[in-house]
Every structure is written in C-alpha cells, then in structure tokens.
C-alpha cells in the first residue's frame, strides 16, 4: 500500500474501529470510547468531514490524508472515496468490529469492504426521527450493501428501520443515544446558583435559551425569535450558535433588531447544555439540541413554519410557533410552569446507552475469541 495513505507505519490491529463523519455521531462515539477505555478494550478511529476536527488530537485517530484532510468529503456527504483507498484500508488495519455512523457515502464504502472481510459491522443512527425522513442518511443507505446491525436510540425509531433492515440483512437493536449522557453529566455537575452569579444574573431573573443551527430557513426563524424577545423585556434571553460557525449572523441580527435583554454567548464561554440548566425554556429552529433538552425535561419551542413536523412535535413533546406574538405567549407560559411529558418513557429510550453499546461490543468480542 502507498505510504502516503497513512502517517503510521506497520499493520494496525485493533478490536474496534470507529468510522465517524458528523459532529453528532462523534459525540456519541466519545462516550462509548470512554467505556471501552475503562474496560481496556483497544479501539481506533477513522475520521473524515467534521469528525476529523473533533478527533484531530485523539491518539486513537488513524491519520489518513485522503480522509482527514479531504475538503471534498467535508463539504459533501455524498462524495465517494477513491475505491483504491477503500480496497487498501483492510490491508493496513485489522478490526473485529467496525462501528460506523450513517452520515456519508464514504462510511458505507468502508462498511462494505470490512463486511466482505468478515468483520462484524454495525451502523449507529444518531437521530430519533424515522430513518426515511432524514435526508443526510440517504447517501449511506444507497451505498450500503449489507450490514450486521443497526443501533438506534429508541423503540419508536426502531419501527422505521424494519424495511431498511430487511433489505440489508440486518438486525435492529435499541441502544439509546450516548450523547444524551453529556447532558446528564452537565446537570449533575452544574451549580445553577453559582452559574447565575458568574453570569451576573439575578436569582429571580427568568432566563430563556436559544440554540442556533445553520439551515437555509434559520435566519428568518432567528429574526422571528428576536421580534418575540422585544415583547418580553423582563426576560433574559441567552443565545448560542452552531459549533461550525462564528456567531456573526446572530450578532448582526441582535445588534440591528434586539433590545438589551438578548445576550450572545461565544464558544468557549459555557456550553449550550450548561446554560440550559438555568433556562425556563429552550428555543430552537431545527437544532438537535431540542432532543437533548427535552430528554432533560426542559420545555422546548420550535420556531418554524406550520408545515414543519418532527417526532418531538408529533409526539407532543414540544410545541411550535411561526410568528413572534404566539412565540412570546408560549415563552411566557413555560416561564409560568407549563411542562411537557417525559421523553424517555414516550420514545422508549433505555438508560445508560454508552454502557449498553460497549457491553454489546465486549460480548461480541468474546464470541469472536471463542
């Protein structure tokens, strides 16, 4: 194999190989890897796209330029890998289990080649929505030939996988969503009164958090939110922006439209999860932060048009507003104590997902050893 493919020399042997592309699945993989490390189970990581940045300093990352420094992959989840590279990967890396996200065509190419080599190949789905409704997984599913298992976050989600699993010869296992554990940890460790004091927020001041995203319709939704904040001058609104951006859009809109009760917090200040601990409600456009906040029992409002639907809305775990005045009314209702039902019971999410997934991996390794 050409040396240029990897900065490492020699044959790499590992028990588990993670294949990551997106931020969401990377966050989940980190939690699983913590469990594996505690159990002394060796693992390595192939990362591309946004995941190449997430894992760039991780000693388990296998440095392959065509993956980690590939701008075409970063910008386009439909971009295929050079087939010559795909064929050569198992010649430089031995893995008993390949655990991949489902967010790019390249991941499916890698899954296919290891499946042919006899590894146990598992795909992790990081969304609660039905799989046929999520565009970003379609390149993966189009490219995928066969796979052993799909790991999905809840029982409701598993129902949507029946046809896909049948066509790929796979089992579906409900494992939970490990990235939700990040919020559990934050809620356990955060002193909300100290946080308020550090941010110079009065103990009785109502706080509402807005978490940004990057969709095409996001700027209009953010302006709708800002108009609603002007109707609630006694409420403090904290704003965080998507980790892939610099907050410039939000800053410009806040400066041109908002009153003095809207504060933009830049990356490196406090995480969205931490800030949510002092919020009476969390507002999003289409951000997955909604699912995490609902999981922790926080009321969530989507600012979207009336045609937008997702599982959180159809299951009545969140509410929606399309214009400023109804949004302001909903915010006020949440401040006064309106609460949705518990998400874990409604969607069939198991406890301790990273423990569940790592245990499944360790049991499989034991079977392979036998």
Secondary structure, 3 states (H helix, E strand, C coil): CCHHHCCCCCCEEEEEEEEECCHHHHHHHHHHHHHHHHCCCCEEEEECCHHHHHCCCCCCECCCHHHHCCHHHHHCCCCCCCHHHHHHHHHHEEEEEEEEECCCHHHHHHHHHHHHCCCEEEEECCCCCCHHHCHHHHHHHHHCCCCCEEEECCHHHHHCCHHHHHHHCCEEEECCCCCHHHHHHHHHHCCHHHHHHHCCCCCCCCEEEEECCCCCCHHHHHHHHHHHHCCCCCCEEEEECCCCCCCHHHHHHHHHHCCCCEEECCCCCCCHHHHHCCCCEEEECCCCHHHHHHHCCCCEEEECCCCCCCHHHHCCCCEEECCHHHHHHHHHHHHCCCCCCCHHHHHCCCCCHHHHHHHHHHHHHHHHHC
